[in-house]
Amino acid sequence: MHHLAAALHTLGVHLSDTATRRARERGSVTIEQVLWAVAVIAIVGIVVLAVKTYVTTEAAKIT
């Protein structure tokens, strides 16, 4: 009987630890996605600025 109680207790602790670990890691994935989104937006902004500057410079040469 003690073996059954010990096995159930161990299983409960394991399941609780697994649930807690998943809850902690869920936030880190969200933060990582936000950081990647910010990086992509910054890169796109730099590219747009470079293209706009190039086009404006070339248009000034035409007139």
NULOFI-137109 format. One record per atom (N, C-alpha, C, O): residue number from 0; residue in three letters; atom name; y, z, x. Coordinates in steps of 0.001 Angstrom, whole numbers, m for minus. Example, Ala and Ser with C-alpha at 12.3 -4.5 7.8 and 13.67 -1.06 7.14 Angstrom:
seq=0, type=ALA, atom=N, north=m5690, up=7800, east=13190
seq=0, type=ALA, atom=CA, north=m4500, up=7800, east=12300
seq=0, type=ALA, atom=C, north=m3300, up=7800, east=13200
seq=0, type=ALA, atom=O, north=m3319, up=8465, east=14236
seq=1, type=SER, atom=N, north=m2250, up=7080, east=12850
seq=1, type=SER, atom=CA, north=m1060, up=7140, east=13670
seq=1, type=SER, atom=C, north=30, up=7870, east=12900
seq=1, type=SER, atom=O, north=1138, up=8039, east=13409
***
This chain:
seq=0, type=MET, atom=N, north=m1190, up=0, east=816
seq=0, type=MET, atom=CA, north=0, up=0, east=0
seq=0, type=MET, atom=C, north=1263, up=0, east=866
seq=0, type=MET, atom=O, north=2249, up=m652, east=522
seq=1, type=HIS, atom=N, north=1239, up=724, east=1982
seq=1, type=HIS, atom=CA, north=2401, up=779, east=2860
seq=1, type=HIS, atom=C, north=2673, up=m579, east=3502
seq=1, type=HIS, atom=O, north=3822, up=m943, east=3752
seq=2, type=HIS, atom=N, north=1588, up=m1330, east=3767
seq=2, type=HIS, atom=CA, north=1763, up=m2651, east=4362
seq=2, type=HIS, atom=C, north=2495, up=m3584, east=3396
seq=2, type=HIS, atom=O, north=3362, up=m4356, east=3805
seq=3, type=LEU, atom=N, north=2141, up=m3505, east=2125
seq=3, type=LEU, atom=CA, north=2796, up=m4339, east=1121
seq=3, type=LEU, atom=C, north=4281, up=m3985, east=1016
seq=3, type=LEU, atom=O, north=5128, up=m4876, east=949
seq=4, type=ALA, atom=N, north=4595, up=m2706, east=1003
seq=4, type=ALA, atom=CA, north=5986, up=m2267, east=914
seq=4, type=ALA, atom=C, north=6759, up=m2718, east=2160
seq=4, type=ALA, atom=O, north=7901, up=m3166, east=2051
seq=5, type=ALA, atom=N, north=6156, up=m2603, east=3314
seq=5, type=ALA, atom=CA, north=6815, up=m3013, east=4550
seq=5, type=ALA, atom=C, north=7040, up=m4530, east=4558
seq=5, type=ALA, atom=O, north=8096, up=m4994, east=4987
seq=6, type=ALA, atom=N, north=6062, up=m5296, east=4091
seq=6, type=ALA, atom=CA, north=6184, up=m6750, east=4049
seq=6, type=ALA, atom=C, north=7293, up=m7162, east=3083
seq=6, type=ALA, atom=O, north=8090, up=m8045, east=3401
seq=7, type=LEU, atom=N, north=7354, up=m6538, east=1916
seq=7, type=LEU, atom=CA, north=8399, up=m6862, east=948
seq=7, type=LEU, atom=C, north=9782, up=m6475, east=1470
seq=7, type=LEU, atom=O, north=10758, up=m7196, east=1265
seq=8, type=HIS, atom=N, north=9852, up=m5341, east=2138
seq=8, type=HIS, atom=CA, north=11121, up=m4905, east=2711
seq=8, type=HIS, atom=C, north=11584, up=m5895, east=3790
seq=8, type=HIS, atom=O, north=12758, up=m6262, east=3832
seq=9, type=THR, atom=N, north=10684, up=m6315, east=4640
seq=9, type=THR, atom=CA, north=11004, up=m7277, east=5695
seq=9, type=THR, atom=C, north=11451, up=m8607, east=5090
seq=9, type=THR, atom=O, north=12404, up=m9222, east=5569
seq=10, type=LEU, atom=N, north=10770, up=m9044, east=4052
seq=10, type=LEU, atom=CA, north=11143, up=m10281, east=3379
seq=10, type=LEU, atom=C, north=12541, up=m10159, east=2771
seq=10, type=LEU, atom=O, north=13340, up=m11090, east=2870
seq=11, type=GLY, atom=N, north=12837, up=m9043, east=2157
seq=11, type=GLY, atom=CA, north=14153, up=m8827, east=1563
seq=11, type=GLY, atom=C, north=15255, up=m8828, east=2605
seq=11, type=GLY, atom=O, north=16314, up=m9416, east=2384
seq=12, type=VAL, atom=N, north=15024, up=m8182, east=3731
seq=12, type=VAL, atom=CA, north=16012, up=m8153, east=4802
seq=12, type=VAL, atom=C, north=16232, up=m9563, east=5355
seq=12, type=VAL, atom=O, north=17366, up=m9962, east=5623
seq=13, type=HIS, atom=N, north=15153, up=m10302, east=5522
seq=13, type=HIS, atom=CA, north=15256, up=m11667, east=6033
seq=13, type=HIS, atom=C, north=16059, up=m12550, east=5075
seq=13, type=HIS, atom=O, north=16936, up=m13293, east=5516
seq=14, type=LEU, atom=N, north=15774, up=m12480, east=3778
seq=14, type=LEU, atom=CA, north=16490, up=m13291, east=2803
seq=14, type=LEU, atom=C, north=17966, up=m12896, east=2739
seq=14, type=LEU, atom=O, north=18837, up=m13759, east=2625
seq=15, type=SER, atom=N, north=18241, up=m11615, east=2811
seq=15, type=SER, atom=CA, north=19632, up=m11149, east=2794
seq=15, type=SER, atom=C, north=20383, up=m11648, east=4021
seq=15, type=SER, atom=O, north=21531, up=m12078, east=3915
seq=16, type=ASP, atom=N, north=19745, up=m11592, east=5176
seq=16, type=ASP, atom=CA, north=20371, up=m12062, east=6414
seq=16, type=ASP, atom=C, north=20630, up=m13561, east=6357
seq=16, type=ASP, atom=O, north=21680, up=m14027, east=6800
seq=17, type=THR, atom=N, north=19690, up=m14315, east=5819
seq=17, type=THR, atom=CA, north=19847, up=m15761, east=5707
seq=17, type=THR, atom=C, north=21010, up=m16100, east=4778
seq=17, type=THR, atom=O, north=21809, up=m16982, east=5090
seq=18, type=ALA, atom=N, north=21114, up=m15416, east=3650
seq=18, type=ALA, atom=CA, north=22205, up=m15675, east=2702
seq=18, type=ALA, atom=C, north=23552, up=m15325, east=3319
seq=18, type=ALA, atom=O, north=24526, up=m16053, east=3127
seq=19, type=THR, atom=N, north=23619, up=m14223, east=4056
seq=19, type=THR, atom=CA, north=24874, up=m13815, east=4691
seq=19, type=THR, atom=C, north=25283, up=m14816, east=5762
seq=19, type=THR, atom=O, north=26461, up=m15155, east=5875
seq=20, type=ARG, atom=N, north=24332, up=m15286, east=6539
seq=20, type=ARG, atom=CA, north=24630, up=m16251, east=7604
seq=20, type=ARG, atom=C, north=25159, up=m17553, east=7017
seq=20, type=ARG, atom=O, north=26109, up=m18131, east=7545
seq=21, type=ARG, atom=N, north=24553, up=m18016, east=5931
seq=21, type=ARG, atom=CA, north=25014, up=m19260, east=5303
seq=21, type=ARG, atom=C, north=26416, up=m19097, east=4747
seq=21, type=ARG, atom=O, north=27217, up=m20030, east=4814
seq=22, type=ALA, atom=N, north=26727, up=m17942, east=4205
seq=22, type=ALA, atom=CA, north=28065, up=m17705, east=3660
seq=22, type=ALA, atom=C, north=29102, up=m17704, east=4778
seq=22, type=ALA, atom=O, north=30207, up=m18214, east=4590
seq=23, type=ARG, atom=N, north=28768, up=m17147, east=5927
seq=23, type=ARG, atom=CA, north=29704, up=m17130, east=7056
seq=23, type=ARG, atom=C, north=29921, up=m18524, east=7615
seq=23, type=ARG, atom=O, north=31046, up=m18877, east=7969
seq=24, type=GLU, atom=N, north=28873, up=m19315, east=7702
seq=24, type=GLU, atom=CA, north=28967, up=m20640, east=8302
seq=24, type=GLU, atom=C, north=29643, up=m21641, east=7376
seq=24, type=GLU, atom=O, north=30143, up=m22665, east=7843
seq=25, type=ARG, atom=N, north=29669, up=m21375, east=6094
seq=25, type=ARG, atom=CA, north=30267, up=m22306, east=5148
seq=25, type=ARG, atom=C, north=31749, up=m22505, east=5452
seq=25, type=ARG, atom=O, north=32239, up=m23632, east=5372
seq=26, type=GLY, atom=N, north=32462, up=m21460, east=5793
seq=26, type=GLY, atom=CA, north=33888, up=m21558, east=6100
seq=26, type=GLY, atom=C, north=34156, up=m22344, east=7372
seq=26, type=GLY, atom=O, north=35153, up=m23061, east=7455
seq=27, type=SER, atom=N, north=33290, up=m22223, east=8356
seq=27, type=SER, atom=CA, north=33523, up=m22931, east=9613
seq=27, type=SER, atom=C, north=33394, up=m24431, east=9434
seq=27, type=SER, atom=O, north=34083, up=m25194, east=10111
seq=28, type=VAL, atom=N, north=32529, up=m24865, east=8537
seq=28, type=VAL, atom=CA, north=32406, up=m26294, east=8269
seq=28, type=VAL, atom=C, north=33688, up=m26806, east=7628
seq=28, type=VAL, atom=O, north=34162, up=m27892, east=7963
seq=29, type=THR, atom=N, north=34250, up=m26030, east=6710
seq=29, type=THR, atom=CA, north=35485, up=m26426, east=6048
seq=29, type=THR, atom=C, north=36626, up=m26518, east=7051
seq=29, type=THR, atom=O, north=37407, up=m27469, east=7011
seq=30, type=ILE, atom=N, north=36735, up=m25551, east=7943
seq=30, type=ILE, atom=CA, north=37782, up=m25575, east=8955
seq=30, type=ILE, atom=C, north=37620, up=m26784, east=9859
seq=30, type=ILE, atom=O, north=38605, up=m27432, east=10213
seq=31, type=GLU, atom=N, north=36393, up=m27089, east=10232
seq=31, type=GLU, atom=CA, north=36146, up=m28254, east=11085
seq=31, type=GLU, atom=C, north=36576, up=m29541, east=10383
seq=31, type=GLU, atom=O, north=37175, up=m30415, east=11008
seq=32, type=GLN, atom=N, north=36276, up=m29662, east=9095
seq=32, type=GLN, atom=CA, north=36664, up=m30850, east=8350
seq=32, type=GLN, atom=C, north=38177, up=m30966, east=8234
seq=32, type=GLN, atom=O, north=38720, up=m32068, east=8315
seq=33, type=VAL, atom=N, north=38858, up=m29854, east=8046
seq=33, type=VAL, atom=CA, north=40322, up=m29868, east=7971
seq=33, type=VAL, atom=C, north=40909, up=m30310, east=9305
seq=33, type=VAL, atom=O, north=41840, up=m31115, east=9336
seq=34, type=LEU, atom=N, north=40374, up=m29792, east=10406
seq=34, type=LEU, atom=CA, north=40880, up=m30178, east=11719
seq=34, type=LEU, atom=C, north=40664, up=m31660, east=11992
seq=34, type=LEU, atom=O, north=41545, up=m32319, east=12543
seq=35, type=TRP, atom=N, north=39509, up=m32192, east=11616
seq=35, type=TRP, atom=CA, north=39265, up=m33626, east=11793
seq=35, type=TRP, atom=C, north=40223, up=m34438, east=10936
seq=35, type=TRP, atom=O, north=40729, up=m35467, east=11384
seq=36, type=ALA, atom=N, north=40482, up=m33992, east=9705
seq=36, type=ALA, atom=CA, north=41409, up=m34715, east=8828
seq=36, type=ALA, atom=C, north=42810, up=m34727, east=9421
seq=36, type=ALA, atom=O, north=43485, up=m35756, east=9394
seq=37, type=VAL, atom=N, north=43252, up=m33600, east=9955
seq=37, type=VAL, atom=CA, north=44581, up=m33528, east=10579
seq=37, type=VAL, atom=C, north=44644, up=m34462, east=11791
seq=37, type=VAL, atom=O, north=45644, up=m35150, east=11991
seq=38, type=ALA, atom=N, north=43595, up=m34487, east=12587
seq=38, type=ALA, atom=CA, north=43569, up=m35363, east=13762
seq=38, type=ALA, atom=C, north=43627, up=m36834, east=13350
seq=38, type=ALA, atom=O, north=44351, up=m37618, east=13963
seq=39, type=VAL, atom=N, north=42882, up=m37209, east=12333
seq=39, type=VAL, atom=CA, north=42880, up=m38602, east=11880
seq=39, type=VAL, atom=C, north=44250, up=m38977, east=11324
seq=39, type=VAL, atom=O, north=44744, up=m40073, east=11590
seq=40, type=ILE, atom=N, north=44864, up=m38087, east=10560
seq=40, type=ILE, atom=CA, north=46192, up=m38364, east=10015
seq=40, type=ILE, atom=C, north=47214, up=m38522, east=11142
seq=40, type=ILE, atom=O, north=48080, up=m39395, east=11076
seq=41, type=ALA, atom=N, north=47116, up=m37690, east=12165
seq=41, type=ALA, atom=CA, north=48046, up=m37794, east=13302
seq=41, type=ALA, atom=C, north=47855, up=m39119, east=14040
seq=41, type=ALA, atom=O, north=48837, up=m39766, east=14404
seq=42, type=ILE, atom=N, north=46620, up=m39526, east=14262
seq=42, type=ILE, atom=CA, north=46348, up=m40783, east=14950
seq=42, type=ILE, atom=C, north=46863, up=m41964, east=14136
seq=42, type=ILE, atom=O, north=47464, up=m42886, east=14686
seq=43, type=VAL, atom=N, north=46627, up=m41934, east=12830
seq=43, type=VAL, atom=CA, north=47116, up=m43011, east=11968
seq=43, type=VAL, atom=C, north=48643, up=m43051, east=11995
seq=43, type=VAL, atom=O, north=49227, up=m44135, east=12019
seq=44, type=GLY, atom=N, north=49291, up=m41900, east=11991
seq=44, type=GLY, atom=CA, north=50750, up=m41847, east=12065
seq=44, type=GLY, atom=C, north=51278, up=m42450, east=13350
seq=44, type=GLY, atom=O, north=52278, up=m43167, east=13339
seq=45, type=ILE, atom=N, north=50613, up=m42162, east=14460
seq=45, type=ILE, atom=CA, north=51024, up=m42722, east=15747
seq=45, type=ILE, atom=C, north=50864, up=m44240, east=15754
seq=45, type=ILE, atom=O, north=51737, up=m44956, east=16244
seq=46, type=VAL, atom=N, north=49757, up=m44725, east=15216
seq=46, type=VAL, atom=CA, north=49524, up=m46172, east=15167
seq=46, type=VAL, atom=C, north=50562, up=m46848, east=14274
seq=46, type=VAL, atom=O, north=51101, up=m47893, east=14639
seq=47, type=VAL, atom=N, north=50845, up=m46270, east=13119
seq=47, type=VAL, atom=CA, north=51845, up=m46851, east=12223
seq=47, type=VAL, atom=C, north=53214, up=m46888, east=12903
seq=47, type=VAL, atom=O, north=53928, up=m47886, east=12808
seq=48, type=LEU, atom=N, north=53575, up=m45817, east=13581
seq=48, type=LEU, atom=CA, north=54857, up=m45775, east=14282
seq=48, type=LEU, atom=C, north=54921, up=m46841, east=15383
seq=48, type=LEU, atom=O, north=55948, up=m47499, east=15550
seq=49, type=ALA, atom=N, north=53843, up=m47009, east=16123
seq=49, type=ALA, atom=CA, north=53817, up=m48015, east=17188
seq=49, type=ALA, atom=C, north=53936, up=m49425, east=16623
seq=49, type=ALA, atom=O, north=54682, up=m50245, east=17159
seq=50, type=VAL, atom=N, north=53212, up=m49713, east=15549
seq=50, type=VAL, atom=CA, north=53276, up=m51049, east=14942
seq=50, type=VAL, atom=C, north=54665, up=m51299, east=14366
seq=50, type=VAL, atom=O, north=55220, up=m52385, east=14530
seq=51, type=LYS, atom=N, north=55224, up=m50303, east=13696
seq=51, type=LYS, atom=CA, north=56561, up=m50455, east=13119
seq=51, type=LYS, atom=C, north=57607, up=m50711, east=14206
seq=51, type=LYS, atom=O, north=58485, up=m51559, east=14041
seq=52, type=THR, atom=N, north=57509, up=m49978, east=15313
seq=52, type=THR, atom=CA, north=58440, up=m50179, east=16424
seq=52, type=THR, atom=C, north=58286, up=m51579, east=17011
seq=52, type=THR, atom=O, north=59281, up=m52244, east=17297
seq=53, type=TYR, atom=N, north=57058, up=m52024, east=17190
seq=53, type=TYR, atom=CA, north=56809, up=m53358, east=17737
seq=53, type=TYR, atom=C, north=57376, up=m54446, east=16825
seq=53, type=TYR, atom=O, north=58036, up=m55379, east=17283
seq=54, type=VAL, atom=N, north=57104, up=m54305, east=15520
seq=54, type=VAL, atom=CA, north=57578, up=m55315, east=14568
seq=54, type=VAL, atom=C, north=59105, up=m55326, east=14516
seq=54, type=VAL, atom=O, north=59714, up=m56394, east=14458
seq=55, type=THR, atom=N, north=59719, up=m54161, east=14537
seq=55, type=THR, atom=CA, north=61173, up=m54084, east=14504
seq=55, type=THR, atom=C, north=61775, up=m54719, east=15762
seq=55, type=THR, atom=O, north=62775, up=m55432, east=15678
seq=56, type=THR, atom=N, north=61179, up=m54467, east=16909
seq=56, type=THR, atom=CA, north=61657, up=m55044, east=18165
seq=56, type=THR, atom=C, north=61519, up=m56564, east=18150
seq=56, type=THR, atom=O, north=62445, up=m57269, east=18552
seq=57, type=GLU, atom=N, north=60387, up=m57072, east=17696
seq=57, type=GLU, atom=CA, north=60167, up=m58516, east=17634
seq=57, type=GLU, atom=C, north=61090, up=m59169, east=16614
seq=57, type=GLU, atom=O, north=61553, up=m60288, east=16832
seq=58, type=ALA, atom=N, north=61363, up=m58494, east=15512
seq=58, type=ALA, atom=CA, north=62264, up=m59043, east=14485
seq=58, type=ALA, atom=C, north=63686, up=m59100, east=15020
seq=58, type=ALA, atom=O, north=64434, up=m60016, east=14677
seq=59, type=ALA, atom=N, north=64070, up=m58153, east=15844
seq=59, type=ALA, atom=CA, north=65421, up=m58152, east=16429
seq=59, type=ALA, atom=C, north=65582, up=m59323, east=17408
seq=59, type=ALA, atom=O, north=66691, up=m59831, east=17580
seq=60, type=LYS, atom=N, north=64510, up=m59749, east=18038
seq=60, type=LYS, atom=CA, north=64579, up=m60876, east=18976
seq=60, type=LYS, atom=C, north=64780, up=m62205, east=18237
seq=60, type=LYS, atom=O, north=65354, up=m63139, east=18797
seq=61, type=ILE, atom=N, north=64322, up=m62295, east=17007
seq=61, type=ILE, atom=CA, north=64403, up=m63538, east=16225
seq=61, type=ILE, atom=C, north=65846, up=m63808, east=15824
seq=61, type=ILE, atom=O, north=66288, up=m64956, east=15868
seq=62, type=THR, atom=N, north=66574, up=m62801, east=15444
seq=62, type=THR, atom=CA, north=67937, up=m63027, east=14945
seq=62, type=THR, atom=C, north=68958, up=m63131, east=16018
seq=62, type=THR, atom=O, north=70140, up=m63321, east=15730
***
